[in-house]
């Protein structure tokens, strides 16, 4: 490729030496050329995470008077890392009211944008479009997208139940049939609800790897939301928490994802806990079998959930008649608290039945030389202290005087032991003693208090 350059003067000036020019062949003259590709016309447009709708008749509803407009801006030039987005917006029926705003420093190849800098009017449908600017060239304007602003909160819903009326004691045992109605609102698409705390559901918005907006799904959690029929009404069957007195908190959701004020519906029902019957005498560190039987108010029981002192729940299948048995070992040194709930075929989960068993596992401690609670003996005078088991099969005793290092001694076959000890100072003393079973269970300590002359 060859490039020829010519420097010309007017014919009348060609003989004027004052206009002479010299050009060095060693680099005195340089020529720079640049090339630029205009940005691509944006094609992926979102308003508040909702994708583009082309016509006002299909416009998305946004519950935001200053929605965020985003688009994916792209430029083939690798040096154009940052682009500028020119956004234009106007009332769909008044294109003459079009106004524009700019968003700078948008990453090439990713979604970017910003909020509309003006507060838009409620109930108005808007058109908008965007173009990209790389600082040299601009793209063509994108296609037009439409949305309608709706910041009007729907009315609080009406909540009713056909089988759990308020202000009476209901028998329980079956799901609660609720009917939610929109109370005059015409744009309700569903409801969100919660039990006993009034907390609303959270509508989740997100982004993909390149910043792609992920549209929200207000009904993603099927445990706390339900879609309405076209007339805004819906009937649902729900299992209440087994407290016996419950309140459900319900909010309407409209087509712009606005939520209504909360409606509360309180009701109560009788205890539906199963029955627990021990089939043998309870003893410490000994298995006991418990018979589980359903409450007459509940439907067919499939299983029971059993927890011992809040440990890992275990599921026990129910047999004929809904009964079952479970065997537990009562070896918690401060007592066992076993809770049982029944699970019915209709989804009902009963309230808990409790089986509590406490055994005094503290050893017996006696001393003729230093009686409990009395003042006797003296510094340096040894005394004998006797330990006796309260639970059979005690294998050893561990004792500690006044916070000294603990000492463990074996128990005799009759479950007794003794130790001789001499005090080193007068006044208040504490002897701490606990037994340990043959299978290694430490039992409750006994604190033996005495005084030395």
C-alpha positions in Angstrom: 0.0 0.0 0.0 1.4 3.4 -1.0 0.3 6.8 0.4 1.2 10.1 -1.5 1.0 13.4 0.3 1.1 16.8 -1.4 1.5 20.3 0.2 0.2 23.0 -2.0 0.2 26.8 -2.1 -1.9 29.1 -4.1 -0.4 30.0 -7.4 0.1 33.6 -6.4 2.2 32.5 -3.4 4.5 30.0 -5.1 7.3 32.5 -5.5 7.1 33.9 -1.9 10.2 32.7 0.0 8.5 33.6 3.4 6.1 30.8 2.8 8.9 28.2 2.3 8.6 24.9 4.2 11.2 22.3 4.8 10.3 18.6 5.6 12.8 16.3 7.3 13.0 12.8 6.0 14.0 11.5 9.5 10.6 11.6 11.1 9.6 15.2 11.2 6.2 14.4 9.8 4.0 11.7 11.3 0.6 10.3 10.3 -1.7 8.5 12.7 -4.9 6.6 11.7 -7.5 5.1 13.9 -10.4 2.7 13.1 -13.6 2.4 15.1 -16.5 0.0 14.9 -19.9 1.5 16.1 -21.5 -0.3 19.0 -24.1 -2.9 18.3 -27.8 -1.9 18.6 -28.9 -3.1 22.1 -31.3 -6.1 21.9 -31.7 -7.4 25.5 -33.7 -4.9 27.5 -35.2 -5.2 31.0 -37.1 -2.9 33.3 -36.8 -3.8 37.0 -35.8 -7.3 36.0 -38.8 -7.8 33.7 -38.0 -8.5 30.1 -39.1 -6.2 27.2 -42.7 -6.1 26.1 -43.1 -4.5 22.7 -46.7 -3.1 22.9 -48.6 -1.0 25.4 -51.3 -3.7 25.5 -48.8 -6.3 26.8 -46.9 -3.9 29.0 -45.4 -5.3 32.2 -46.6 -3.8 35.5 -43.9 -2.2 37.7 -44.5 -1.3 41.3 -41.7 1.2 41.2 -42.1 4.9 40.2 -38.4 5.1 39.3 -37.6 1.7 37.8 -34.2 0.6 36.8 -33.7 0.3 33.0 -30.9 -2.1 31.9 -29.6 -3.4 28.6 -26.7 -5.4 27.3 -24.4 -3.1 25.5 -21.8 -4.6 23.1 -19.0 -3.2 21.0 -16.7 -5.3 18.7 -13.6 -3.1 19.5 -11.7 -4.8 22.3 -10.4 -1.5 23.5 -13.8 -0.1 24.2 -14.1 -1.6 27.7 -16.6 1.0 29.0 -19.6 2.2 27.1 -22.3 4.8 27.7 -26.0 4.1 27.5 -28.4 6.7 26.3 -31.9 5.9 27.6 -35.0 7.5 26.3 -38.5 7.3 27.9 -41.9 8.8 27.2 -45.6 8.3 28.0 -46.8 5.8 25.4 -49.6 8.1 24.3 -47.4 11.3 24.4 -44.2 10.6 22.5 -43.7 14.4 22.4 -42.8 14.2 26.1 -39.8 12.0 25.4 -36.8 12.7 27.6 -33.3 11.1 27.8 -30.8 10.3 30.5 -27.3 8.8 30.3 -25.5 6.1 32.2 -21.8 6.1 32.0 -19.1 3.4 32.6 -21.2 0.4 31.6 -19.1 -2.7 30.9 -18.9 -3.9 27.3 -20.7 -7.2 26.9 -22.6 -7.0 30.2 -25.9 -5.7 31.3 -25.9 -2.3 32.8 -28.1 0.7 33.3 -29.7 2.8 36.0 -32.9 4.1 37.6 -35.1 6.6 35.8 -34.1 10.0 37.3 -37.7 11.2 37.5 -40.6 9.9 39.4 -43.0 8.4 36.9 -46.8 8.7 37.2 -48.9 5.9 38.7 -51.2 4.2 36.2 -49.3 5.5 33.1 -47.8 3.2 30.4 -44.4 4.3 29.2 -42.3 3.4 26.2 -38.5 3.4 26.3 -35.4 2.5 24.3 -31.7 2.7 24.5 -28.6 3.1 22.4 -24.9 2.6 23.0 -22.1 5.2 22.7 -18.4 4.3 22.6 -17.2 7.9 22.7 -16.8 8.0 18.9 -19.9 6.5 17.4 -23.4 5.6 18.6 -25.5 2.6 17.8 -29.0 2.8 16.4 -31.8 3.1 18.9 -33.1 -0.2 20.2 -36.6 -1.5 19.7 -39.2 0.1 21.9 -40.2 -1.6 25.2 -43.3 -0.8 27.3 -44.2 -1.0 31.0 -47.0 0.4 33.2 -46.3 2.0 36.5 -48.5 0.6 39.3 -47.6 1.7 42.8 -51.2 1.4 44.2 -51.3 -1.1 47.1 -54.1 -3.7 46.8 -56.7 -3.9 49.6 -56.2 -6.2 52.6 -57.7 -9.5 51.7 -60.7 -11.1 53.3 -59.8 -14.4 55.0 -62.3 -17.0 56.0 -62.4 -20.7 57.0 -65.2 -23.1 56.5 -64.1 -25.6 59.0 -62.1 -23.6 61.6 -64.3 -20.7 62.6 -62.9 -18.2 65.0 -64.0 -17.8 68.7 -64.9 -21.5 69.1 -62.9 -24.6 70.2 -62.3 -26.6 67.0 -61.5 -30.3 67.3 -58.4 -30.2 65.2 -56.9 -33.1 63.3 -57.7 -32.0 59.8 -56.2 -29.3 57.5 -57.7 -25.8 57.7 -59.7 -24.8 54.6 -59.1 -21.1 54.0 -60.6 -18.9 51.3 -58.7 -15.7 50.4 -60.6 -13.0 48.4 -59.3 -9.7 47.1 -61.7 -7.4 48.9 -62.5 -5.3 45.8 -59.0 -5.2 44.2 -59.1 -6.2 40.6 -55.4 -7.0 39.9 -54.6 -9.6 42.6 -52.6 -12.5 41.2 -52.0 -14.4 44.5 -51.3 -14.3 48.2 -48.5 -14.8 50.6 -49.1 -16.0 54.2 -47.2 -16.9 57.4 -48.0 -18.4 60.7 -47.9 -16.6 64.1 -45.2 -14.0 63.4 -46.6 -11.7 60.7 -43.5 -11.8 58.6 -44.0 -11.3 54.9 -42.5 -13.4 52.1 -39.4 -12.1 50.3 -39.6 -11.7 46.5 -36.2 -12.7 45.2 -34.5 -10.8 42.4 -31.1 -11.8 41.0 -28.5 -11.7 38.3 -26.9 -14.2 36.0 -23.1 -14.6 35.3 -23.0 -11.6 32.9 -25.4 -9.5 34.9 -28.5 -10.9 33.1 -31.5 -9.9 35.2 -33.3 -12.9 36.7 -37.1 -12.1 36.8 -38.6 -12.6 40.3 -41.1 -15.4 41.0 -43.3 -14.4 43.9 -44.7 -17.9 44.1 -41.4 -19.8 44.2 -42.0 -20.8 47.8 -45.1 -23.0 47.6 -45.2 -23.3 51.4 -45.9 -19.6 52.0 -47.5 -18.4 48.7 -50.4 -19.4 46.5 -51.6 -18.2 43.1 -55.1 -16.9 42.7 -57.7 -17.7 40.1 -58.5 -15.1 37.5 -61.1 -13.5 39.8 -58.4 -13.1 42.5 -60.0 -15.7 44.8 -58.4 -19.0 46.0 -59.1 -21.7 48.5 -56.3 -23.6 50.2 -56.0 -26.4 52.7 -53.2 -25.7 55.2 -51.7 -27.5 58.2 -51.4 -25.1 61.1 -48.6 -25.2 63.7 -49.6 -27.6 66.5 -49.8 -24.9 69.1 -53.6 -25.1 69.6 -54.0 -21.3 69.1 -52.8 -20.0 65.8 -52.9 -16.8 63.7 -52.4 -16.8 60.0 -51.2 -13.5 58.4 -52.2 -13.0 54.8 -51.3 -10.4 52.2 -52.5 -10.0 48.6 -50.0 -9.7 45.7 -51.0 -7.7 42.7 -49.7 -7.8 39.1 -46.9 -5.3 39.9 -45.9 -7.4 43.0 -47.2 -4.8 45.4 -48.4 -6.4 48.6 -51.4 -5.4 50.6 -51.8 -4.6 54.3 -51.9 -7.8 56.4 -55.1 -9.5 57.4 -55.0 -11.7 60.5 -57.2 -14.7 61.2 -57.0 -16.3 64.6 -58.5 -19.6 65.6 -57.9 -22.4 68.2 -58.3 -26.1 68.4 -58.1 -28.9 71.0 -54.9 -30.7 71.8 -54.2 -33.5 69.4 -51.1 -35.0 71.1 -50.8 -38.8 71.1 -50.7 -41.0 74.2 -47.5 -42.4 75.6 -47.7 -45.5 77.9 -44.6 -47.2 79.4 -44.8 -51.0 79.2 -42.3 -51.6 82.0 -41.0 -50.0 85.1 -38.5 -47.2 84.4 -35.0 -47.5 85.8 -31.9 -45.5 85.2 -29.6 -46.7 82.4 -32.2 -49.3 81.5 -34.2 -49.6 78.2 -37.9 -49.0 78.5 -40.5 -49.6 75.8 -43.1 -46.9 75.2 -46.4 -47.6 73.5 -47.6 -44.7 71.3 -51.3 -44.3 70.4 -53.0 -41.6 68.3 -55.3 -39.0 69.6 -58.9 -39.8 68.7 -59.3 -36.4 66.9 -56.6 -37.1 64.3 -57.0 -39.0 61.0 -55.1 -42.1 60.1 -51.6 -42.0 61.7 -48.8 -43.1 59.5 -45.8 -42.5 61.8 -44.5 -40.8 65.0 -41.6 -38.4 65.4 -39.7 -39.1 68.6 -37.0 -36.9 70.2 -35.1 -37.6 73.3 -33.8 -34.4 75.1 -33.9 -32.5 71.8 -31.6 -34.9 70.0 -31.9 -36.2 66.5 -35.5 -37.0 65.7 -36.4 -40.5 64.7 -39.4 -41.6 62.7 -41.3 -44.7 64.0 -43.8 -46.2 61.5 -47.3 -46.8 62.9 -48.9 -50.2 62.7 -52.5 -51.4 62.8 -54.8 -48.9 64.5 -52.1 -46.2 64.3 -50.1 -47.5 67.3 -46.4 -48.1 67.6 -43.7 -48.8 70.2 -40.3 -47.3 70.7 -37.6 -48.4 73.1 -35.4 -45.8 74.8 -32.7 -46.0 77.4 -33.2 -43.6 80.3 -29.6 -42.5 81.0 -29.6 -38.7 80.9 -28.2 -37.7 84.3 -30.5 -34.8 84.6 -33.5 -36.7 83.3 -35.0 -37.7 80.0 -37.6 -35.6 78.2 -39.0 -37.6 75.4 -41.4 -35.8 73.0 -43.7 -37.6 70.5 -45.8 -36.2 67.7 -48.0 -38.1 65.3 -48.0 -37.7 61.6 -51.3 -38.3 59.8 -52.1 -39.3 56.2 -53.9 -36.0 55.7 -50.7 -34.0 56.6 -51.7 -33.2 60.1 -48.8 -33.0 62.6 -50.0 -33.3 66.2 -48.8 -31.3 69.2 -46.2 -33.0 71.3 -46.8 -35.5 74.0 -44.1 -35.6 76.7 -42.7 -38.5 78.7 -40.4 -37.1 81.4 -38.4 -39.3 83.7 -36.0 -38.1 86.3 -33.8 -40.2 88.5 -31.7 -38.9 91.4 -28.3 -40.3 90.6 -26.3 -38.4 93.2 -24.3 -40.7 95.6 -24.8 -40.9 99.3 -21.9 -39.3 101.2 -21.4 -39.7 105.0 -18.6 -39.1 107.5 -18.6 -39.8 111.2 -15.5 -37.7 111.6 -16.7 -34.7 109.6 -20.5 -34.7 109.6 -22.3 -32.8 106.9 -23.1 -29.3 107.8 -21.4 -29.5 111.2 -18.1 -28.1 112.6 -15.7 -30.8 113.9 -12.2 -32.2 113.7 -9.3 -29.9 113.1 -6.4 -29.0 110.8 -4.3 -32.1 110.1 -6.8 -34.5 111.7 -7.8 -37.2 109.1 -11.4 -38.2 108.6 -13.1 -41.1 106.7 -15.7 -40.3 104.1 -18.0 -43.0 102.8 -19.6 -43.1 99.4 -22.6 -45.3 98.5 -24.3 -45.7 95.1 -27.8 -44.6 94.4 -28.0 -46.3 91.1 -27.1 -50.1 90.8 -23.9 -51.1 89.0 -21.8 -48.0 89.9 -18.3 -48.9 88.9 -16.3 -46.0 90.4 -16.5 -42.7 92.3 -14.7 -39.5 91.4 -14.2 -37.0 94.3 -12.6 -33.6 94.8 -11.9 -31.7 98.0 -12.0 -27.9 97.8 -11.2 -27.7 94.1 -8.1 -30.0 94.4 -7.3 -32.3 91.5 -10.1 -34.9 91.0 -9.4 -38.5 92.1 -11.2 -41.6 90.8 -11.4 -44.8 92.9 -13.2 -48.1 92.2 -16.4 -49.0 93.8 -16.7 -52.3 95.8 -19.1 -55.0 94.6 -21.8 -53.5 96.9 -21.5 -50.1 95.3 -19.6 -48.4 98.1 -16.1 -46.8 98.6 -14.4 -44.7 101.2 -11.5 -42.3 101.3 -9.5 -40.8 104.2 -8.5 -37.1 104.0 -7.1 -34.5 106.4 -8.0 -30.8 106.1 -5.1 -28.3 105.8 -7.1 -25.3 106.9 -10.0 -24.5 109.2 -13.4 -23.3 108.2 -15.6 -24.1 105.2 -14.9 -27.2 103.0 -16.7 -28.8 100.0 -16.4 -32.4 98.9 -17.7 -33.0 95.4 -18.5 -36.7 94.5 -20.1 -38.4 91.5 -20.4 -42.0 90.4 -19.8 -43.6 87.1 -21.6 -46.6 85.7 -19.9 -49.7 84.2 -20.7 -48.4 80.7 -19.1 -45.0 81.4 -22.0 -42.8 82.2 -21.1 -40.0 84.7 -24.0 -39.4 87.1 -25.0 -36.3 89.0 -22.5 -34.9 91.5 -23.3 -34.5 95.2 -21.8 -31.5 97.1 -21.0 -32.5 100.7 -20.4 -29.3 102.8 -18.7 -29.4 106.3 -16.7 -27.2 108.6 -13.3 -27.7 110.3 -12.4 -26.3 113.8 
